[in-house]
Every structure is written in C-alpha cells, then in structure tokens.
Amino acid sequence: MVRRKPGTILPLEAAILEVATARNRAGDPEFHGFLAAKELRDRDGARALTAHGTLYKALDRMETAGLLDSRWEDPDDAAAEGRPRRRFYRITGAGARALAEFRAAAPSAWRPSPGIAPA
C-alpha cells in the first residue's frame, strides 16, 4: 500500500473541505454527512464519491488528522423528527490551511465548485 505524506490531502478530501468552507461562509459552520454527499453529488466532478462509505471513511480520516471536528446531534432533536442522530462536522484551522495548500500546489487541477469562491 502506498502511503501519502503527512499533511497532504486527496481530491475528495479537498472537495469535502470546500463544502465545509462554503457552509461556513454561508453562516452555517456545521454540516452532516448526508448534506455533504448531496452537495458533492450536485457539483461538477463529483465522480470521486462512489458510495456513502467512501464519504464517511474520508470524514473519519479527516477528523483523525485534525482537519475536521465533529459532534453528535442531541438525541432529542433527532427523536422529535423521527430519524437517527446525525454527526455534525466543522472545518478546523488545520483543515483550512490544508485546503489552501492543496489549492496552491495544484492550481490548474483545482476548480472551485459553482458558488464556491476561493478563500
């Protein structure tokens, strides 16, 4: 198995960080996995997300790496809506720096999604 250098992120992870950055700019700093999947699916080039398992594994890796923080939704909020609890994610300072470095390292390969302006 090929290991990547610490601090480098994959294109899918950069796309997730873009979603987090856009949500933050819109005044909603938290997102859950299903919302991220929907936003990734709706944007150009979202072919990297082949299954929800791919997304949730990436979210877990990113949290372990310190790029995202997470919290579980209050069980009463979920119960009131009759659905399972959601895990909410928020981009960290390290995540914002990693996205900026990704953009700088591959400016020709990185294209922001429609409606997502560079930081």
ABEGO torsion letter per residue (X at the ends): XBBBBBGBBBAAAAAAAAAAAAAAAAGBABBBAAAAAAAAAABBGAAABABAAAAAAAAAAAAAAGABBBBBBBAAAAAAAGBBBBBBBBBBAAAAAAAAAAAAABAAABBBBBGBBBX
